[in-house]
Amino acid sequence: MQRSTHTKTDNYLLDTLSPEALMRLQPHLEPVDLLLAEPIDSTEYVCFPVCGMISIVAMMQDGDSIEIGMIGREGLHSISAILGDDSPFQNAMVQLPGRALRLRTLMLRQEMQADDALRRLLLRYIQATMRAVAQSAACNRLHLLEQRCARWLLACQDRAQADRFPMTHEFLAMMLGVRRPGGSLAAGSLQQNGLITYSHGTMVIVDRQGLEATSCECYGVIQDAFVRLVAP
């Protein structure tokens, strides 16, 4: 892939920067592909998706896991790099294939020290991310599985930028923190109601408005947090 030289990057966080700040970073932004189910190593680089999605997953000692965050074109991976931690506590993997721009962590930290506006923007992004994590924790405890599944599929559709995207029942169940039958049951209920179709590893959103009506309020709360704090 060729190195990007365009002023507009299609990553909302980067495109919120002043033209001067973006021009300083742009020669150092390297295009990379996000490959499905690929783990993301954030020790040397931060990653700014322009399409696709990265899932942040909490792993238990017994092998169980649940998604605690998702990153698309609205943000970056990882906030640990912003905070100066080179050993992030969470696992990250590509949930939806796509493309990203990566930047050396050291370069980002140097720019944060030199640019107050960049530092404030990244701190607002951390605030929005923490708001999303807190809301997701409450959602996982208080809301029905079907509501949570609808919320999660809406967020996937936003980041896929398409009505059709790859998805397996196994991955859906892992992201929702349930066994495979539970994920299949939730998706089956949404399909019976005419909101989605699912076949051979492909999810299709048929009725976006119906899916929004089925979802809990957490989808809107999380969206509003990112719009208020970091949207260009």
N, C-alpha and C positions, 0 to 999 in steps of 0.2 A: 504494500500500500504506500501511496505517496504521502509525504509529510504535508500537513495542512498549512495553507497560507491565507485562508479566508478570514475576514474580520469576524463574521458570524460563525459560531461553532455549533449551534443547535443544542448546546448544553446550557440550561437556564442559568445555572450558577455562574458559569464563565461569562455568559452574555449579559449578566447584571453588572459586571465590572465596568469601570470607566474605559473608554477607548485606549487611553494611555496605559492603564494597567494590563489590559488584554494584549496590547502590542508587545509589552515586555515579556509576557508569558508565551506568546504564540510561537516564537521560534523553538521553544523547548517542548511543545506539545507533540507527542508522537501518536499517530493513529494506530490502534490495535483492534483486532477482532475479539468479540466476546463469544466464546464457544459454549454450547449448551452443556450444563453440568460441570463446567471447568471450574476448579477452585481458583480463587483470586488471592494472590500474595501481595500484601500491602506493606511489606517491610521496606522496599526500596522506592516504590512508586505510589502515587495516588492516582485514582482512575475516575475520569469524568465521562459517564456514558452519554452518548448522543442518540442511541436507540438501543432497545433491549432492556434487560433488568438483572440486577444482582440481588440475591437474597442473603440476608444476614441471619445465620442459624445458630441457636443455642443447642449444644450437645450435652446430654446427660451421660453419666458413667455407664449406664446400662445400654447405651446406644440410642435411646429415644431422643428425638429432636423436635424443635418447633421453630418456625420462623419468627424472629423478633423485629425485623425491619426489611425494607426493600428500597432499592436505589435505582432510579432511572435517570432520565435526562434532567431531572430537577436538582441533582446533587452530585456527590462524589463519594468514593470509598477510599480511605476510611477516616472517620473523625478522630481515630487514635493518632493518626499522623499529625493532625492539626494540634492535638493536645501534647505532642512530644513523646508519645509512647510508641516505641518501635516493636512492641510485642502485643498486638491487639488480642483481646480476650475472646473475640467471637470468630466464628468461621464464616466465610463468604463463598458463594458459588453462583455461577451464572444460571439464572432461572429461565430467561428468555434470550436467545442469541441476538447479537447485534454488533454495534461498534462503540468504541470509546476513544477518548484522548487521555493519554497518561503523561504524568509529569513527575519528575524526580522529587521525592519527599523533601530532600534538602533544599531544592529550589523553591518549593512552596513556603517552607519555613523562613527562608531568607527574604522572600517577598513580603511575608506577613510582618516581619520586623521593620521593613522599609516603608510599608504602605498601610497607614491606619485604616483607610477605607476597606481594603481587602481583609484586614484582621477583623473589623467589625462585621463585615458580611459573613465571614466564616463562623464567627461566634453566633450570629443569628441563625445560621444553618444548623449549628449544634443545638441551639435552643429548639428549633423546629423538629429536629430529629428526636430529641429527648421527649418532646411533646407527643410525637407519634408513637414512641416506644411505650410511654405511660398509657396512652389511650388504647394501644393494642393489648397491653396487659389487662386493663379493665375489661376490654371487649372479650378476651379469651375466657374470663371468669364469669361474666354476667350475661352474655348474649348467646342466643341459640346458634347451633352449628350451621344451620341453613343461612342465617343472617351473616355470620362470619364468612361463610363461603362466598356469598354474594359480594360482600365488601372486598374480599381478596381478589375476586375475578374482575371487579371494576378497576381496582388498582393495577392489575395485570394488563387490562385492555388499554388503560391510559398510557402505560409504558411501552406496550407493543405497538401503539399507534395503528392498530388494525383490529377488526372484529374477529379475526381468526389467528390463533397462535398455538404452538405445541404445548401439550400438557398431558401427563399421565396420571392415572388415579393414585399411583404410589407417591408421586411427587406432591400432588394435591393434598393427600392425607398427611404427609410429612410437614408441609407448610402450615397445615391447620392443627398439628399436634395431636392427631388421632390415628387409630388403626385404619388400614386400607378400607375395610367395610364401611367405616364411618364416613370417610371421604367420598366413597362411591354412593352412599345413601344421600348425602347432602347434594352432590351433583345430580343424582337421579331425580331428586325432588324438584330442583330447578329446571331440569329438562322436561319433566312431566308438566310443569306449569308454562312451558313454551318460552322460557327465558334464554336457554342455551341449547346447543346440541353438542354431543361429544361422540367421536368415533375414531378409532385407530390412532389414539394419541394426539388428536387435534380438537381443541376447544373452539367453539364458535359462539359469540355473543349474538343472540337473535333479537332480544328485546332489552335495550339498554335502560329505558325508562322503568320497565318492570323490575329489572335487577336493582336499580336504585331504590325503588319502593320496597323491595324485599330486604335490602341491606339495613343494618342498624345505622344510627347517627354517626358512628365512628368514621365512616368514609368521609363525610363532609367535614367533620371536625379536623381530621388530619390534613385534608386538602386545604382548608382555610388557613391552617397554621403555616403551611409552606407558602401560600400566596401572600399572606400578610408579612412574613418575615424575609423571604428570599426571592420572590418572583420578580423578573425583570419588568 
